[in-house]
């Protein structure tokens, strides 16, 4: 996919310099940076396991917010 972005001149000069030092293109430096950002956000998403509350009977319970906090943080 093709897209257009506006990069300030001073930032583009730094980007072009970094690409030259790495022996790469500006496009590859940008793509690498985007991939790193997406990889970091993907690793942050972890499932949270909440404690199960078992009652003596098979019925629904309606705990208060305070009771839920006590279970989670105790």
C-alpha positions as CSV (number, residue, x, y, z in Angstrom):
1,X,0.0,0.0,0.0
2,X,1.2,3.5,-0.8
3,X,0.7,6.4,1.6
4,X,2.0,10.0,1.9
5,X,3.2,11.6,5.1
6,X,4.6,15.0,5.8
7,X,8.0,14.9,7.6
8,X,9.7,18.2,8.7
9,X,12.8,18.9,6.8
10,X,15.1,18.6,9.8
11,X,13.7,15.2,10.7
12,X,14.0,14.0,7.2
13,X,17.6,15.0,7.1
14,X,18.3,12.9,10.2
15,X,16.3,10.0,8.7
16,X,18.2,10.1,5.5
17,X,21.5,10.3,7.3
18,X,20.5,7.3,9.5
19,X,19.6,5.3,6.3
20,X,22.9,6.2,4.7
21,X,24.9,5.1,7.8
22,X,23.0,1.8,7.8
23,X,23.4,1.3,4.1
24,X,19.7,1.3,3.7
25,X,16.9,3.4,2.2
26,X,14.7,5.9,4.0
27,X,11.8,3.6,3.1
28,X,13.4,0.6,4.9
29,X,14.3,2.6,8.0
30,X,10.6,3.8,8.3
31,X,9.3,0.3,7.7
32,X,11.6,-1.1,10.3
33,X,10.5,1.5,12.8
34,X,6.9,0.8,12.2
35,X,7.4,-2.9,12.6
36,X,9.2,-2.4,15.9
37,X,6.3,-0.2,17.2
38,X,3.7,-2.8,16.2
39,X,5.7,-5.6,17.7
40,X,6.0,-3.8,21.0
41,X,2.2,-3.1,21.2
42,X,1.5,-6.8,20.4
43,X,3.7,-8.0,23.2
44,X,2.0,-5.7,25.7
45,X,-1.4,-7.4,25.2
46,X,-1.5,-10.1,27.8
47,X,-4.6,-11.9,29.0
48,X,-5.5,-11.1,32.5
49,X,-6.6,-14.1,34.6
50,X,-9.3,-13.2,37.1
51,X,-9.8,-15.3,40.1
52,X,-12.8,-17.7,40.0
53,X,-15.3,-17.3,42.8
54,X,-16.8,-20.7,43.8
55,X,-19.9,-20.7,45.8
56,X,-21.5,-23.6,47.7
57,X,-24.5,-23.5,45.5
58,X,-24.9,-23.2,41.8
59,X,-26.3,-19.7,41.6
60,X,-25.4,-16.3,40.5
61,X,-23.7,-13.9,43.0
62,X,-23.8,-10.2,42.9
63,X,-20.6,-9.0,44.6
64,X,-20.1,-5.3,45.3
65,X,-17.2,-3.4,43.8
66,X,-15.5,-3.4,47.2
67,X,-15.8,-7.2,47.4
68,X,-14.4,-7.6,43.9
69,X,-11.4,-5.3,44.8
70,X,-10.8,-7.3,47.9
71,X,-10.6,-10.5,45.9
72,X,-8.4,-9.0,43.2
73,X,-5.9,-7.2,45.4
74,X,-5.7,-9.4,48.5
